[in-house]
Amino acid sequence: MMSIILSPPALVQTLLGPLRTPGTARRPVTSEDIGRTKDTLVLLVREQWSAEARLRSLDDPGPLPVE
C-alpha cells in the first residue's frame, strides 16, 4: 500500500490536488483525467503485486514433499 501512497507525483497531484488548493479556481475533472489516473493506478498496483509475488516466491515455489 505504501508504494501507491508514495507513487509518482502526477498521480498524487491528480488525486489530492483539489484538496490542497482551497478557494482557487479549478478546472473540472474530465474523463481523460479519470482514465489517466486509472491507468496509472493499474500500473502501480500491478507492480506492487508482482513485487509481492517475487518476494513470496509465488512464481517459483520450492519443491513440495510427496509421500
Secondary structure by P-SEA (a helix, b strand, c coil): ccccccccaaaaaaacccccccccccccccaaaaaaaaaaaaaaaaaaaaaaaaaaccccccccccc
